[in-house]
Amino acid sequence: MMRIGILGAGNIARTMARTVRGMGARGDAVQLYAVAARSMERAQTFAAEWGIAKAYGSYEAMLCDPQVDLVYVATPHSHHAQHAMLCIEHGKAVLCEKPFTGNAAQAEAVFAMAKERGVFITEAIWPRYMPSRAIIRDLLEEGVIGRPVLLTADFGGDIQHSDRIRLPELAGGALLDLGVYTINFASMVFGTDVERVESSAALLETGVDHTESISICYRGGQIAQLMNTVLVQTPSVSAVYGTEGCLVTDSIMNPKKIDIYDRSRRLVRSVTVPEQITGYEYEVLACMRALDSGALECPEMPHTETLRIMRMMDDLRAQWGVRYPFD
Ligand SMILES: NC(=O)c1ccc[n+]([C@@H]2O[C@H](COP(=O)([O-])OP(=O)(O)OC[C@H]3O[C@@H](n4cnc5c(N)ncnc54)[C@H](OP(=O)(O)O)[C@@H]3O)[C@@H](O)[C@H]2O)c1
């Protein structure tokens, strides 16, 4: 039985709570065991809402509990490194929300510490762990759209008013919150052999990016065109165009349906993913497999890939003049 402790009782922590509860109910060997918040009152309210046995009024207190096997870090991006390192210090395996950290230097420090202490850690970038990933890969390998040449992906919503998005001290901006998904999609389809990255961005008055367009050009000649914004809702979907047709997903974050069109734009195939709880269960299952086998990272999202994407996001922010106080 893997016992999970949630660190930070905010918005996304609720989705994880619902997920783990659902996994327990269907018989997975996982238990929603503890929650920690910066105040005992918040922790207790959260624990009562989700039927969690242990509530802790400080993160450190939960990390001292020997029963906790895996900690889900669900705090703002700016605090992931600090909180992940606190977990590692206490020898706790970590599933850390995306983006892994606020910048690449922080990610390097976290990975170095995890390696030194022999502690498991992975980034909770959920599309990497979901069945949709293998479905898309298999369809492309099968050649259903011929040779993929171009992909587009967008992610946008009106989320500009939350502090987590607006403030540089919380590592705000569209890139780290939403762009991380579009970049990950491009990486899953076109790989890592990047020749150059071109981009433009518009900034909020707080100095973080609110809207951007990013072109990733690959040595094989493929181009990924990515768009992110925290000002308006966009379709938030992706498409891959090939010499024989195109593959379209219905969501960038959690694709449930993948459609294949031929060169005459006729729908020729539609694949749906297996029924899911929330879609987060796959990253939890990946952690269970890794911990069972004694691995220190997940093959679905190797540390090198998390680092490569953090470095790409650092470079993009440098192009736009977006700096965080901790950079
Ligand atoms: N996978 C996804 O689909 C998805 C979706 C949304 C968000 N996320 C990620 O999850 C993380 C949290 O997002 P969220 O929407 O859950 O944020 P949120 O509701 O604002 O919650 C963040 C939690 O972080 C804790 N925290 C610790 N130090 C803090 C500080 N200095 N300032 C503010 N909060 C602090 C607070 O917990 P306590 O006060 O309770 O301790 C707060 O409840 C982000 O990294 C985000 O990218 C992922």
The ligand as an SDF file (V2000), in Angstrom:
LIG
                    3D

 48 52  0  0  0  0  0  0  0  0999 V2000
   -1.8400   19.2970  -13.2040 N   0  0  0  0  0  0  0  0  0  0  0  0
   -2.7380   20.2430  -13.4010 C   0  0  0  0  0  0  0  0  0  0  0  0
   -3.6620   20.1150  -14.1970 O   0  0  0  0  0  0  0  0  0  0  0  0
   -2.6540   21.4740  -12.6110 C   0  0  0  0  0  0  0  0  0  0  0  0
   -3.7310   22.3360  -12.5890 C   0  0  0  0  0  0  0  0  0  0  0  0
   -3.6470   23.4640  -11.7900 C   0  0  0  0  0  0  0  0  0  0  0  0
   -2.4830   23.6920  -11.0930 C   0  0  0  0  0  0  0  0  0  0  0  0
   -1.4280   22.8530  -11.1500 N   0  0  0  0  0  0  0  0  0  0  0  0
   -0.1930   23.1330  -10.4470 C   0  0  0  0  0  0  0  0  0  0  0  0
   -0.4040   22.9490   -9.0560 O   0  0  0  0  0  0  0  0  0  0  0  0
    0.3070   23.9320   -8.3180 C   0  0  0  0  0  0  0  0  0  0  0  0
   -0.6640   24.6130   -7.3810 C   0  0  0  0  0  0  0  0  0  0  0  0
   -1.7040   25.2100   -8.1140 O   0  0  0  0  0  0  0  0  0  0  0  0
   -3.1130   25.5300   -7.4440 P   0  0  0  0  0  0  0  0  0  0  0  0
   -3.9870   26.0360   -8.5160 O   0  0  0  0  0  0  0  0  0  0  0  0
   -3.5460   24.3830   -6.6180 O   0  0  0  0  0  0  0  0  0  0  0  0
   -2.6880   26.7460   -6.5080 O   0  0  0  0  0  0  0  0  0  0  0  0
   -3.4620   27.3130   -5.2070 P   0  0  0  0  0  0  0  0  0  0  0  0
   -4.8560   26.8570   -5.1300 O   0  0  0  0  0  0  0  0  0  0  0  0
   -3.1300   28.7680   -5.2050 O   0  0  0  0  0  0  0  0  0  0  0  0
   -2.7810   26.5170   -4.0320 O   0  0  0  0  0  0  0  0  0  0  0  0
   -1.4710   26.5980   -3.7340 C   0  0  0  0  0  0  0  0  0  0  0  0
   -1.2860   26.0990   -2.3210 C   0  0  0  0  0  0  0  0  0  0  0  0
    0.0800   26.3060   -2.1110 O   0  0  0  0  0  0  0  0  0  0  0  0
    0.2950   26.5620   -0.7480 C   0  0  0  0  0  0  0  0  0  0  0  0
    1.3410   27.5720   -0.5620 N   0  0  0  0  0  0  0  0  0  0  0  0
    2.5060   27.3590    0.0670 C   0  0  0  0  0  0  0  0  0  0  0  0
    3.2630   28.4580    0.0790 N   0  0  0  0  0  0  0  0  0  0  0  0
    2.5450   29.4010   -0.5570 C   0  0  0  0  0  0  0  0  0  0  0  0
    2.7850   30.7710   -0.8430 C   0  0  0  0  0  0  0  0  0  0  0  0
    3.8950   31.3920   -0.4470 N   0  0  0  0  0  0  0  0  0  0  0  0
    1.8330   31.4510   -1.4900 N   0  0  0  0  0  0  0  0  0  0  0  0
    0.6970   30.8470   -1.8740 C   0  0  0  0  0  0  0  0  0  0  0  0
    0.4180   29.5390   -1.6240 N   0  0  0  0  0  0  0  0  0  0  0  0
    1.3410   28.8400   -0.9680 C   0  0  0  0  0  0  0  0  0  0  0  0
   -1.0330   26.9300   -0.1330 C   0  0  0  0  0  0  0  0  0  0  0  0
   -1.3160   25.8260    0.6640 O   0  0  0  0  0  0  0  0  0  0  0  0
   -1.6890   25.8970    2.2240 P   0  0  0  0  0  0  0  0  0  0  0  0
   -1.8800   27.3130    2.6320 O   0  0  0  0  0  0  0  0  0  0  0  0
   -2.9190   25.0940    2.2250 O   0  0  0  0  0  0  0  0  0  0  0  0
   -0.5400   25.2560    2.8800 O   0  0  0  0  0  0  0  0  0  0  0  0
   -2.0160   26.9310   -1.2710 C   0  0  0  0  0  0  0  0  0  0  0  0
   -3.2180   26.3310   -0.9250 O   0  0  0  0  0  0  0  0  0  0  0  0
    0.9420   24.8610   -9.3510 C   0  0  0  0  0  0  0  0  0  0  0  0
    2.3020   24.5660   -9.5080 O   0  0  0  0  0  0  0  0  0  0  0  0
    0.2080   24.5700  -10.6390 C   0  0  0  0  0  0  0  0  0  0  0  0
    1.0140   24.6890  -11.7860 O   0  0  0  0  0  0  0  0  0  0  0  0
   -1.5150   21.7500  -11.8960 C   0  0  0  0  0  0  0  0  0  0  0  0
  1  2  1  0
  2  3  2  0
  2  4  1  0
  4  5  1  0
  4 48  2  0
  5  6  2  0
  6  7  1  0
  7  8  2  0
  8  9  1  0
  8 48  1  0
  9 10  1  0
  9 46  1  0
 10 11  1  0
 11 12  1  0
 11 44  1  0
 12 13  1  0
 13 14  1  0
 14 15  2  0
 14 16  1  0
 14 17  1  0
 17 18  1  0
 18 19  2  0
 18 20  1  0
 18 21  1  0
 21 22  1  0
 22 23  1  0
 23 24  1  0
 23 42  1  0
 24 25  1  0
 25 26  1  0
 25 36  1  0
 26 27  1  0
 26 35  1  0
 27 28  2  0
 28 29  1  0
 29 30  1  0
 29 35  2  0
 30 31  1  0
 30 32  2  0
 32 33  1  0
 33 34  2  0
 34 35  1  0
 36 37  1  0
 36 42  1  0
 37 38  1  0
 38 39  2  0
 38 40  1  0
 38 41  1  0
 42 43  1  0
 44 45  1  0
 44 46  1  0
 46 47  1  0
M  CHG  2   8   1  16  -1
M  END
$$$$
